[in-house]
Amino acid sequence: MSAARGDTAAVDRVVFLLACAAFASSAALRLCDPMLPALARDFDTTVGRAAVVITATGIAYGLMQLVFGPLGDHFGKLRVVTAACLASTASALACAASPGLDMLALARALNGATTAALIPLSLAWIGDAVGMEQRQATLARFMTGQIVGLVSGHALGGFFAEYPGWRWGFVFLAGIYLVVGLLLLAALRGQRAATAAPARVPGRYRLVLGQAHGRFVLAMIFVEAIATFGVMTFIPAYLHQRFGISLFHAGMVVATVGLGGLGYTLFARRWVKALGQRRLARGGGLLLGVAFLLLGLGPDWTWGVLACGLLGLGFYQLHNTLQTLATQLAPEARGTALSLFAFCFFLGQAAGAGLGAQVVDRWGAEWLFLGVAALLPLVGLVLARDIKARRRAVKP
């Protein structure tokens, strides 16, 4: 019993460290958004030209998802995350020391590449270390760091750009990467080296993509990303244009998405115990539908606060369920599976923003919100039916 408690405590400590790494990774993706005017001023260029630092980060982050999964399966997920944290320290310091915009864009690309390992391989490690009965709640606990990073990234970027200087924002992140990396390095001592998965890199991808359920989960996360994070891109501009509030005000409204997400992750164990996966999937899809319906039809910006809170709660109910299912795909190539999961989500966000832009330009944001309000409850329903069918199939 005491050994089991010790193992649980050790896992909990590592999950906390991984959540801190996820915080830094998520904050880094958003840190430069409010820094663009300061970067344009310091490097004597335009805001549009300065945005190359954001593009470089996004491309490197997305593409490296496909590399780190097989590396984690071969060398050990926690070892690769630890190495990536330490490498991210160096790449963040390179950002802080960049003498020009081109060098900053290169350093940001390196930082995007090194941080790409942190979230998907952390999810995969949790899948290895935590039993199925506790896994969804543990994944939700880990996601708390990711949510706080997403919510605070803009605020941190604005603070550092306005007061001590934008370079100190990267020094701050480098400090987090370094501390987490060193603590993970200490946690790795005494652990056996990982046993390599039997297949080579193409074989690991075949293990995931060769099963119908694997393709189904990846397709679902792609659709979810299109209809949620892809569409969320247009909420601040919509609130600003329709209701005449400032962009800062609109951004604060959208920040309540994070509060809704924390409402799920902080109490995830109770949510999972009370509802189970099927009801979480259905309920998450329904809440998302209601949220976008309120955004499209609400008569005042204050409805946006309620809508964004429900959006965060519903999204993380649905997303956490998909994450848990993804950890069950090809256990011998779990790192590859979770990296594919992250890649499909990242790709879906980009596709959603592109498709959404066409709808907004032709018919307006209201019709975009109403369209996904109809789609997302169906996504939750389809996922719940799949969970039910799979449980029936495994029963004797």
Backbone hydrogen bonds, N-H to C=O, Kabsch-Sander energy under -0.5 kcal/mol:
donor,donor_aa,acceptor,acceptor_aa,energy
5,R,1,M,-2.3
6,G,2,S,-2.5
7,D,3,A,-2.6
8,T,4,A,-2.5
9,A,5,R,-2.8
10,A,6,G,-2.3
11,V,7,D,-2.4
12,D,8,T,-2.6
13,R,9,A,-2.2
14,V,10,A,-2.1
15,V,11,V,-2.8
16,F,12,D,-2.2
17,L,13,R,-2.0
18,L,14,V,-2.8
19,A,15,V,-2.3
20,C,16,F,-1.9
21,A,17,L,-2.1
22,A,18,L,-2.4
23,F,19,A,-2.1
24,A,20,C,-2.1
25,S,21,A,-2.5
26,S,22,A,-2.7
27,A,23,F,-2.7
28,A,24,A,-2.2
29,L,25,S,-1.2
30,R,26,S,-0.9
30,R,27,A,-0.6
31,L,27,A,-1.3
32,C,28,A,-0.5
33,D,30,R,-0.9
36,L,32,C,-0.9
36,L,33,D,-0.9
39,L,35,M,-2.6
40,A,36,L,-2.8
41,R,37,P,-2.1
42,D,38,A,-2.6
43,F,39,L,-2.4
44,D,41,R,-0.8
45,T,40,A,-2.5
50,A,46,T,-2.3
51,A,47,V,-1.3
52,V,49,R,-1.6
53,V,50,A,-1.9
54,I,51,A,-1.1
55,T,51,A,-1.9
56,A,52,V,-2.6
57,T,53,V,-1.2
58,G,54,I,-2.4
59,I,55,T,-2.4
60,A,56,A,-1.9
61,Y,57,T,-2.7
62,G,58,G,-2.4
63,L,59,I,-2.4
64,M,60,A,-2.2
65,Q,61,Y,-0.6
65,Q,62,G,-0.8
66,L,63,L,-1.2
67,V,64,M,-0.9
68,F,64,M,-2.2
69,G,65,Q,-1.2
71,L,67,V,-1.4
72,G,68,F,-2.7
73,D,69,G,-2.1
74,H,70,P,-1.9
75,F,71,L,-3.0
76,G,72,G,-1.7
80,V,76,G,-2.2
81,V,77,K,-2.4
82,T,78,L,-2.4
83,A,79,R,-2.5
84,A,80,V,-2.6
85,C,81,V,-2.4
86,L,82,T,-2.1
87,A,83,A,-2.5
88,S,84,A,-2.4
89,T,85,C,-1.5
90,A,86,L,-1.4
91,S,87,A,-2.3
92,A,88,S,-2.5
93,L,89,T,-2.1
94,A,90,A,-2.0
95,C,91,S,-1.6
96,A,92,A,-2.0
97,A,93,L,-1.7
98,S,95,C,-1.1
104,L,100,G,-2.1
105,A,101,L,-2.7
106,L,102,D,-2.0
107,A,103,M,-2.6
108,R,104,L,-2.8
109,A,105,A,-2.0
110,L,106,L,-2.2
111,N,107,A,-2.4
112,G,108,R,-2.7
113,A,109,A,-2.2
114,T,110,L,-2.5
115,T,111,N,-2.3
116,A,112,G,-0.9
117,A,114,T,-0.8
118,L,115,T,-1.2
119,I,115,T,-0.6
121,L,117,A,-1.6
122,S,118,L,-1.1
123,L,119,I,-2.4
124,A,120,P,-2.1
125,W,121,L,-2.4
126,I,122,S,-2.4
127,G,123,L,-2.0
128,D,124,A,-1.6
129,A,125,W,-2.6
130,V,126,I,-2.4
134,Q,131,G,-1.2
135,R,131,G,-1.1
136,Q,132,M,-0.6
138,T,134,Q,-2.1
139,L,135,R,-2.9
140,A,136,Q,-2.0
141,R,137,A,-2.0
142,F,138,T,-2.3
143,M,139,L,-2.2
144,T,140,A,-0.8
144,T,141,R,-0.8
145,G,141,R,-0.5
145,G,142,F,-1.2
146,Q,142,F,-0.8
147,I,143,M,-2.8
148,V,144,T,-2.5
149,G,145,G,-2.1
150,L,146,Q,-2.3
151,V,147,I,-2.6
152,S,148,V,-2.6
153,G,149,G,-1.7
154,H,150,L,-0.6
155,A,151,V,-0.5
156,L,152,S,-3.2
157,G,153,G,-2.4
158,G,154,H,-2.6
159,F,155,A,-2.5
160,F,156,L,-2.7
161,A,157,G,-2.2
162,E,158,G,-1.9
163,Y,159,F,-2.5
165,G,160,F,-2.1
168,W,165,G,-1.3
169,G,165,G,-0.5
169,G,166,W,-1.2
170,F,166,W,-0.8
170,F,167,R,-0.6
171,V,167,R,-1.4
172,F,168,W,-2.4
173,L,169,G,-1.8
174,A,170,F,-2.5
175,G,171,V,-2.1
176,I,172,F,-1.5
177,Y,173,L,-2.6
178,L,174,A,-2.5
179,V,175,G,-2.4
180,V,176,I,-2.6
181,G,177,Y,-2.7
182,L,178,L,-2.5
183,L,179,V,-2.3
184,L,180,V,-2.6
185,L,181,G,-2.1
186,A,182,L,-1.9
187,A,183,L,-1.9
188,L,184,L,-1.6
189,R,185,L,-0.7
189,R,186,A,-0.8
191,Q,188,L,-2.2
194,A,75,F,-0.6
196,A,194,A,-0.5
204,R,200,R,-2.2
205,Y,201,V,-1.8
206,R,202,P,-2.0
207,L,203,G,-2.0
208,V,204,R,-1.2
209,L,205,Y,-3.0
210,G,206,R,-2.2
211,Q,208,V,-0.9
215,R,211,Q,-2.0
216,F,212,A,-2.2
217,V,213,H,-2.6
218,L,214,G,-2.1
219,A,215,R,-2.2
220,M,216,F,-2.4
221,I,217,V,-2.2
222,F,218,L,-1.8
223,V,219,A,-2.3
224,E,220,M,-2.8
225,A,221,I,-2.3
226,I,222,F,-2.0
227,A,223,V,-2.3
228,T,224,E,-1.2
230,G,225,A,-2.5
232,M,228,T,-2.7
233,T,229,F,-0.7
234,F,231,V,-2.0
235,I,232,M,-1.5
238,Y,234,F,-2.0
239,L,235,I,-2.6
240,H,236,P,-2.3
241,Q,237,A,-2.7
242,R,238,Y,-2.8
243,F,239,L,-1.8
244,G,240,H,-1.1
245,I,239,L,-0.8
250,A,246,S,-2.7
251,G,247,L,-2.5
252,M,248,F,-2.1
253,V,249,H,-1.8
254,V,250,A,-2.2
255,A,251,G,-1.5
256,T,253,V,-1.5
257,V,254,V,-2.1
258,G,255,A,-1.2
259,L,255,A,-0.9
260,G,256,T,-2.3
261,G,257,V,-2.2
262,L,258,G,-2.4
263,G,259,L,-1.8
264,Y,260,G,-0.8
264,Y,261,G,-0.9
265,T,261,G,-2.7
266,L,262,L,-2.4
267,F,264,Y,-0.7
268,A,265,T,-1.1
270,R,267,F,-0.5
271,W,267,F,-2.2
272,V,268,A,-3.3
273,K,269,R,-2.1
274,A,270,R,-2.7
275,L,271,W,-2.5
276,G,271,W,-0.6
276,G,272,V,-1.6
279,R,275,L,-0.7
280,L,276,G,-2.1
281,A,277,Q,-2.4
282,R,278,R,-2.5
283,G,279,R,-3.3
284,G,280,L,-2.6
285,G,281,A,-2.2
286,L,282,R,-2.3
287,L,283,G,-2.8
288,L,284,G,-2.2
289,G,285,G,-2.1
290,V,286,L,-2.5
291,A,287,L,-2.6
292,F,288,L,-2.3
293,L,289,G,-1.9
294,L,290,V,-2.5
295,L,291,A,-2.0
296,G,292,F,-2.1
297,L,293,L,-2.1
298,G,294,L,-2.5
303,W,300,D,-1.4
304,G,301,W,-1.5
305,V,301,W,-0.7
305,V,302,T,-0.7
306,L,302,T,-1.2
307,A,303,W,-2.7
308,C,304,G,-2.8
309,G,305,V,-2.0
310,L,306,L,-2.5
311,L,307,A,-2.3
312,G,308,C,-2.2
313,L,309,G,-2.1
314,G,310,L,-3.0
315,F,311,L,-2.7
316,Y,312,G,-2.1
317,Q,313,L,-1.5
318,L,314,G,-2.3
319,H,315,F,-3.6
320,N,316,Y,-1.9
321,T,317,Q,-1.2
322,L,318,L,-2.0
323,Q,319,H,-2.8
324,T,320,N,-2.2
325,L,321,T,-2.0
326,A,322,L,-2.3
327,T,323,Q,-1.6
328,Q,325,L,-1.2
329,L,326,A,-1.1
333,A,330,A,-2.8
334,R,331,P,-1.1
337,A,333,A,-2.1
338,L,334,R,-2.6
339,S,335,G,-2.0
340,L,336,T,-2.3
341,F,337,A,-2.1
342,A,338,L,-2.4
343,F,339,S,-2.5
344,C,340,L,-2.7
345,F,341,F,-2.0
346,F,342,A,-2.6
347,L,343,F,-2.8
348,G,344,C,-2.4
349,Q,345,F,-2.1
350,A,346,F,-1.7
351,A,347,L,-2.5
352,G,348,G,-3.0
353,A,349,Q,-2.2
354,G,350,A,-2.1
355,L,351,A,-3.0
356,G,352,G,-2.7
357,A,353,A,-1.8
358,Q,354,G,-1.2
359,V,355,L,-1.7
360,V,356,G,-3.0
361,D,357,A,-2.3
362,R,358,Q,-1.6
363,W,359,V,-3.3
364,G,359,V,-1.2
364,G,360,V,-0.7
367,W,364,G,-0.6
368,L,364,G,-1.1
369,F,365,A,-2.6
370,L,366,E,-2.4
371,G,367,W,-2.0
372,V,368,L,-2.1
373,A,369,F,-1.8
374,A,370,L,-1.2
375,L,371,G,-1.5
376,L,372,V,-2.6
378,L,374,A,-0.6
378,L,375,L,-0.5
379,V,375,L,-1.7
380,G,376,L,-2.2
381,L,377,P,-2.2
382,V,378,L,-2.8
383,L,379,V,-2.3
384,A,380,G,-2.3
385,R,381,L,-2.3
386,D,382,V,-1.9
387,I,383,L,-2.3
388,K,384,A,-2.2
389,A,385,R,-2.4
390,R,386,D,-2.5
391,R,387,I,-1.9
392,R,388,K,-2.0
393,A,389,A,-1.9
394,V,390,R,-1.5
395,K,391,R,-0.8
